[in-house]
């Protein structure tokens, strides 16, 4: 796995993070429906509208094959659970948080075949979105390799039979952009943002339990 780094990366990241946060809040306050009732109107897929006794989840552990380091041993362990509206956003039209709020842990390790060096990290899940056998999630690094408090994005495809499981990770295909001076840097990963699950699973696997997004309820319901 490789990263693009520049001397002013921290400055650029801080600026981008502030801009991203501002855009997200603007979207929430300027585009959100006028009332919660608008979110729950109309027909819905089966299972939507009732709060599921079991939340959306992604769990499992696997070794993946990474095209840019085919001899390296790369493993991911994911234990993520949706916890809608648990991360408050004061001053927005979503004061109680978002339907994709989540908790859990992501652990990953990368053993470099040439040197034998092992890089590992643990991250705390903050967002989860599912759709059938596919999920995207993000987590903030709490310890190990990578920048502390840096958000990473993962995608998981459960797979079945010959159509095997797959996983994608935000830094694996280079989360890359150019700043105003045309210098490369890594943009901030937004919540639930991740690339397609590009890496096939060699051993192990993941289970995705899908639940439709939960609309907020009006007081007293």
Buried (B, 14 or more C-beta within 10 A) or exposed (E): BEEBEBEEBEEBBEEBBEEBEEEBBEEBEEEBEEEBEEBBEEEEEEEBEEEBEEBBBBBBBBEBBBEEBEEBBBBBBBBBBBBBBEBEBEEBBBEBBBBBBBBBBBBBBBBBEEEEEEBBBBBBBBBBBBEEBBBBBBBBBEEBBBBEEBBBBBBBBBBEEEEEBBBBBBBBBBBEEEBEEEBEBBBBBBBBBBBEBBBBBBEBBBBBBBBBBBBBBEEEE
